[in-house]
Amino acid sequence: MTTYLDGILETHRAAAADDQRPLEPLIEQAKSMDRARGFGDALRSAPSLGVISEVKRRSPSKGDLNIDLDPGLLSQEYVAGGAACCSVLTDEQYFGGSVADLQAVKAAVTIPILRKDFTVSAHDVLDARLMGADCVLLIVAALDDHELNDFFDLAVEIGLDALIEVHDEAEAERAIAIGPANGVKIIGVNQRDLRTFEVDTQRALRVANSMPKDVIRVAESGIRGPEDIPSLTNAGFDAVLVGESLVTHSGPAEGVRSLIDAAAGIGG
């Protein structure tokens, strides 16, 4: 049976197969850029909880969320609420995002930015850096071990952090094995199954036990508000990545602040 993830990956791998740009000039161009903003450093230095606030126009399962959002203004709201980092969807076909959205956020705020997309080639890693991102997403379910290691090493080489996304304990083991560990190891547990797009809000708590304490732990998806934060922080998560509940919030800054306050034990 074809899943959501299968269809998305088929589209992205077809585009990657058509990309014949030589890699070496792109690598040299990426290396010549100004130093990236430290995504992992920003999460580690967050006072109580690192909130990665997402710019997300739509989703394949729920349709339009905030299709006419202004990415620059929204990201400024996130910063006003205390967000440590920003995540920007650049997938056009399935999520309504774009490179222009990421670049608008880059121009509007000074916090680090994750390019949220389906990385399936070295070109995707390089493009993340060249378009201005500070972190690239590597989805374990979408890649084999050879690709995971190669893309992680390339990210480190060109100055990017990598958020390595897992969905279960077996994928967490694969993420932990990526090496050499000469880059910041950030592992995100996505509570949304990308094969079905269903959310299991206990997934992050289960998988947390599979991760060593020296990695930066990020809980992703299914975080509806401050009531979900205490259990995640108690399980050892350093950060949360939140999209739908913030892009649909009447006050995005207030939404971010409520998550941080919940982690600090002084709010909702």
C-alpha positions as CSV (number, residue, x, y, z in Angstrom):
1,M,0.0,0.0,0.0
2,T,1.3,3.4,-1.0
3,T,1.6,5.8,2.0
4,Y,1.8,9.5,2.4
5,L,5.6,9.3,2.8
6,D,6.0,7.1,-0.3
7,G,4.2,9.6,-2.5
8,I,6.2,12.5,-1.1
9,L,9.5,10.8,-1.4
10,E,8.8,9.6,-5.0
11,T,8.2,13.2,-6.0
12,H,11.4,14.5,-4.3
13,R,13.6,11.6,-5.6
14,A,12.4,12.2,-9.1
15,A,13.4,15.9,-8.8
16,A,16.7,14.9,-7.4
17,A,17.4,12.5,-10.2
18,D,16.9,15.3,-12.7
19,D,19.4,17.6,-10.8
20,Q,22.7,17.3,-12.7
21,R,24.5,20.2,-11.1
22,P,28.1,19.3,-10.2
23,L,28.6,19.1,-6.5
24,E,32.1,20.5,-6.0
25,P,31.3,24.1,-7.0
26,L,28.3,24.0,-4.7
27,I,30.3,22.7,-1.8
28,E,32.9,25.4,-2.3
29,Q,30.2,28.1,-2.5
30,A,28.6,26.8,0.7
31,K,31.9,26.8,2.5
32,S,32.6,30.4,1.5
33,M,29.4,31.7,3.1
34,D,29.3,33.5,6.4
35,R,29.1,31.2,9.5
36,A,25.7,29.7,10.0
37,R,23.7,30.7,13.1
38,G,24.1,27.8,15.6
39,F,20.8,25.9,15.7
40,G,22.0,23.4,18.3
41,D,23.7,26.1,20.3
42,A,20.4,28.1,20.4
43,L,18.5,25.1,21.7
44,R,21.1,24.3,24.4
45,S,21.2,27.9,25.6
46,A,17.4,28.3,25.9
47,P,16.6,29.1,29.6
48,S,13.9,26.4,30.1
49,L,12.7,25.0,26.8
50,G,13.9,25.6,23.3
51,V,10.9,26.3,21.2
52,I,11.3,25.7,17.4
53,S,8.3,27.7,16.0
54,E,7.2,26.6,12.5
55,V,6.1,28.6,9.5
56,K,3.7,26.1,7.9
57,R,1.0,27.1,5.4
58,R,-0.8,23.7,5.0
59,S,-0.4,20.0,5.5
60,P,-1.3,17.0,3.4
61,S,-3.6,15.6,6.1
62,K,-5.4,18.8,7.3
63,G,-5.2,21.0,4.2
64,D,-4.8,24.8,4.6
65,L,-3.8,25.9,8.0
66,N,-2.8,29.6,7.4
67,I,-2.2,29.7,3.7
68,D,-1.9,33.5,3.5
69,L,0.5,33.9,6.4
70,D,3.3,36.5,6.2
71,P,6.4,34.5,7.0
72,G,8.5,37.5,8.1
73,L,5.8,38.9,10.4
74,L,4.9,35.5,11.8
75,S,8.6,34.8,12.6
76,Q,8.9,38.1,14.4
77,E,5.9,37.2,16.5
78,Y,7.6,33.9,17.4
79,V,10.8,35.8,18.4
80,A,8.7,38.2,20.5
81,G,7.4,35.2,22.4
82,G,10.9,33.8,23.0
83,A,11.3,31.2,20.3
84,A,14.9,29.8,20.2
85,C,14.7,28.8,16.5
86,C,12.4,28.8,13.5
87,S,11.4,26.0,11.2
88,V,10.3,26.8,7.7
89,L,8.5,24.4,5.3
90,T,10.0,24.8,1.8
91,D,8.1,21.9,0.2
92,E,5.7,23.5,-2.3
93,Q,3.6,20.6,-3.6
94,Y,2.5,19.1,-0.3
95,F,2.9,21.9,2.2
96,G,2.6,25.1,0.3
97,G,6.0,26.3,1.3
98,S,8.8,27.8,-0.7
99,V,12.4,28.9,-0.6
100,A,11.1,32.5,-0.6
101,D,9.3,31.8,2.7
102,L,12.6,30.7,4.3
103,Q,14.5,33.7,2.9
104,A,11.8,36.1,4.2
105,V,12.2,34.6,7.7
106,K,16.0,34.8,7.4
107,A,15.7,38.6,6.6
108,A,13.2,39.2,9.4
109,V,14.8,37.6,12.4
110,T,18.2,36.7,13.8
111,I,17.4,33.3,15.3
112,P,18.6,30.1,13.6
113,I,16.4,28.5,10.9
114,L,15.7,24.9,10.0
115,R,14.9,24.1,6.4
116,K,11.9,21.7,6.9
117,D,11.8,19.6,3.8
118,F,12.4,16.0,2.5
119,T,16.2,15.7,2.1
120,V,17.0,12.9,-0.4
121,S,20.2,14.1,-2.0
122,A,23.5,15.9,-1.5
123,H,22.0,18.7,-3.6
124,D,19.3,19.1,-1.0
125,V,21.8,19.5,1.8
126,L,23.8,22.0,-0.1
127,D,20.7,24.0,-1.2
128,A,19.7,24.3,2.5
129,R,22.9,26.1,3.2
130,L,22.9,28.1,0.0
131,M,19.3,29.4,0.6
132,G,20.2,30.6,4.1
133,A,19.2,27.8,6.4
134,D,21.2,27.0,9.5
135,C,20.0,23.4,9.9
136,V,18.9,20.7,7.6
137,L,16.3,17.9,8.3
138,L,17.3,14.3,7.9
139,I,14.4,11.9,8.2
140,V,15.6,8.4,9.1
141,A,12.5,6.8,7.6
142,A,13.3,8.4,4.2
143,L,17.0,7.4,4.0
144,D,19.2,4.4,4.2
145,D,22.3,4.3,6.5
146,H,24.7,5.2,3.7
147,E,22.6,8.3,2.9
148,L,22.2,9.3,6.5
149,N,25.9,9.2,7.2
150,D,26.9,10.9,3.9
151,F,24.3,13.7,4.3
152,F,25.2,14.3,8.0
153,D,28.9,14.5,7.1
154,L,28.3,16.9,4.3
155,A,26.1,19.1,6.6
156,V,29.0,19.2,9.1
157,E,31.5,20.0,6.3
158,I,29.6,23.0,5.1
159,G,28.7,24.3,8.5
160,L,25.1,23.2,8.9
161,D,23.6,21.5,11.9
162,A,21.3,18.6,11.2
163,L,18.0,17.6,12.9
164,I,17.8,13.9,12.6
165,E,14.2,12.8,12.8
166,V,13.0,9.5,14.1
167,H,9.7,7.8,14.8
168,D,10.5,4.8,16.9
169,E,13.2,3.1,18.9
170,A,14.8,1.3,15.9
171,E,15.1,4.6,14.0
172,A,16.6,6.2,17.1
173,E,19.3,3.5,17.2
174,R,20.1,4.4,13.5
175,A,20.3,8.1,14.3
176,I,22.6,7.5,17.3
177,A,24.9,5.4,15.2
178,I,25.5,8.2,12.7
179,G,29.1,9.4,12.9
180,P,31.7,10.4,13.4
181,A,30.1,12.5,16.1
182,N,32.0,15.7,15.1
183,G,28.8,17.7,14.7
184,V,26.0,18.7,17.1
185,K,23.8,15.6,17.4
186,I,20.2,16.8,17.5
187,I,17.5,14.0,17.4
188,G,13.9,14.8,17.0
189,V,11.1,12.4,17.7
190,N,8.2,13.0,15.4
191,Q,4.9,11.9,17.0
192,R,3.2,12.0,13.6
193,D,3.7,8.8,11.6
194,L,4.6,10.1,8.1
195,R,3.2,6.9,6.6
196,T,-0.3,7.5,7.9
197,F,-0.1,11.1,9.2
198,E,-1.7,9.9,12.5
199,V,-0.4,11.4,15.8
200,D,0.6,9.3,18.8
201,T,1.2,11.7,21.7
202,Q,2.9,9.0,23.7
203,R,5.5,8.3,21.0
204,A,8.1,10.9,22.2
205,L,7.9,9.6,25.8
206,R,8.5,6.0,24.7
207,V,11.4,6.8,22.3
208,A,13.1,9.2,24.8
209,N,14.4,6.2,26.7
210,S,16.4,5.1,23.6
211,M,18.4,8.3,23.4
212,P,21.6,9.1,25.3
213,K,21.7,12.2,27.4
214,D,24.4,13.9,25.4
215,V,22.1,14.5,22.4
216,I,19.8,17.4,22.0
217,R,16.3,15.9,22.2
218,V,13.4,17.5,20.3
219,A,9.8,16.5,20.5
220,E,7.9,17.2,17.3
221,S,4.2,17.2,16.2
222,G,1.1,16.7,18.3
223,I,2.0,19.5,20.8
224,R,-1.3,21.3,21.2
225,G,-0.4,23.7,24.0
226,P,1.3,24.2,27.4
227,E,-0.5,21.2,28.9
228,D,1.7,18.9,26.8
229,I,5.0,20.4,28.0
230,P,5.5,19.0,31.5
231,S,5.6,15.3,30.5
232,L,8.0,16.1,27.7
233,T,10.4,18.1,29.8
234,N,10.3,15.4,32.5
235,A,11.2,12.8,29.9
236,G,14.3,14.8,29.1
237,F,13.4,16.8,26.0
238,D,15.4,20.0,25.5
239,A,13.1,21.4,22.8
240,V,9.8,21.2,21.0
241,L,9.0,21.8,17.4
242,V,5.5,23.2,17.1
243,G,3.7,24.2,13.9
244,E,-0.1,23.7,13.6
245,S,-1.0,25.0,17.0
246,L,1.1,28.2,16.5
247,V,0.2,29.1,12.9
248,T,-3.5,28.8,13.9
249,H,-3.1,30.6,17.2
250,S,-4.7,34.0,17.5
251,G,-1.6,35.3,19.2
252,P,1.5,33.5,18.1
253,A,3.9,35.3,20.5
254,E,1.5,34.4,23.4
255,G,1.4,30.8,22.2
256,V,5.2,30.5,22.2
257,R,5.5,32.1,25.6
258,S,2.9,29.8,27.1
259,L,5.1,26.8,26.1
260,I,8.2,28.3,27.7
261,D,6.3,29.2,30.8
262,A,5.0,25.7,31.2
263,A,8.5,24.3,31.0
264,A,9.7,26.8,33.6
265,G,6.8,25.8,35.9
266,I,5.4,29.3,36.0
267,G,2.6,29.1,33.5
268,G,-0.3,27.2,32.0
